[in-house]
Amino acid sequence: MAKRGSVSSSSKRFVEEEPAEIEVTDELVVEEELISDEELDAYARERIALEKELSSEAPVIRMVLLKALKLNILGPVTGKLYVFNGAGSELDVDKEDADIMIMRKSSRDCCSGTKATSYFEIIE
């Protein structure tokens, strides 16, 4: 029989340990499971498609070309190509580009004295 205050050899002893400190960083923690290159490529393609879908929801403005000419113009802000196929052709233009494109005017004719006229008009 064990004496009072002593610990028998058959009893288990538990030692409380303090939890390890966790260092918080901005780095991505990768656990034991690794992602294959194929899964990573699929994720990247899905992410790019989602970003394109979200960017296509940007506000657009309907514009009409007033001049009798075919006009290919790069959006001054977005870099998108807009192709107008003659007077009366209409396109949806990103608002950022439209705000600048609407200011585009033809130059004054030096000989006839006519005023500069707009290339575009906004359709509401």
N, C-alpha and C positions, 0 to 999 in steps of 0.2 A: 504494500500500500504506500502510496506516495505521501510525502510529508506535506503539511499545509504550506502554501506559498512557493512550492517548487513546481517545476514543470516536468511531467513525465516524458520520457523519450518517445513514447508512441503518439503524443499529441502533436498536432501541426501548429506551426507558428506562422502568423501572418504579419507581414511588415508593411506598413503604409508607406507608399512612395509618393512623392510630389509629382504631379503631371509634368511631362516635358513641356518646355515653352515652345510655342509655335510661332515661327517667324512669318509675318505677313509681307508678301511682296506683290508686285504687279505682274510677275511672271506666271505663265500658264503652268499648272502642275499636271504632269502626266503621270497617271498611276500605272500599275503593272500592265494593263491592257494597252497594246499599241494599235494604232490605226494604220491599215495598209495603205499603200500608195493609191490603189484603186478607189478606196473609200474616201481618201482625201481629195482626189481628183473629182469624184462625184459631188462631194460637198462643195468644192470650189465652183463647179459648173452651176450647181443649184443656187449658190450665193450670187453669182454674176447674173443669172436669170432673174432673181428676185430684185436685185438692184436696178436692172433695166426696166422691170415692170413698175417699180416704184417711181423711177425717174420719168416714165412715160405718162405718169399721172400729173405732171407739172401743168399749171394753168396754161391754156392755149387761147389764142385770139384768132378769129377768122379774118383773113385779109384777102383783098382782091387787087390784082394788078390793073392799073389804069392805062398803061402804055401799050401800044401795039408792037410788042416785041417779046421774044422768048428770053426770059431772064433766069439765070442760075445764080443764086446768091447764097453765100455761107452766112449762117447766123452769126452776128457779131459777138454774141456772148457764148452761145452753146457750141458753135462750130458746125451745127447741122446744116445739111444742104437742102435748100428749098428751090424747087423748079417750077417756075410760072411759065405756062405755055401760051402767052399772048394776053391781050387785053381781055379782061373779064374772068381770067382764070383765078380760082379761089383755093386757098390753102389754110390749114390750121398751123399757126406759127406759135412757138413758145413765147409766152408773155415777155420774157427777158429780151428776146430778139425783136419782137414786135415793137416794143417801146422805142427802140433805136431805128428800126427799119422804117417806121412811119414818118420819120423826119427826113428821109431820103427824098430829095427833089432833083428835078432835071435842072441843068444850068441854064441861065438866061441866054437867050439868043441875042448875040451882040448887034445883029443888023435889024431884026424886026422889032426889038424893044419889048418883047413879050416877057411876062414875069415867069419865074421858076414855078413849075407845077409838080405836084406830088406823084410819086411812082405808085403809091399804095393808098388804099382806103380801108378802114376797119368796118367789117360787117357785124352788126349786132343782132 
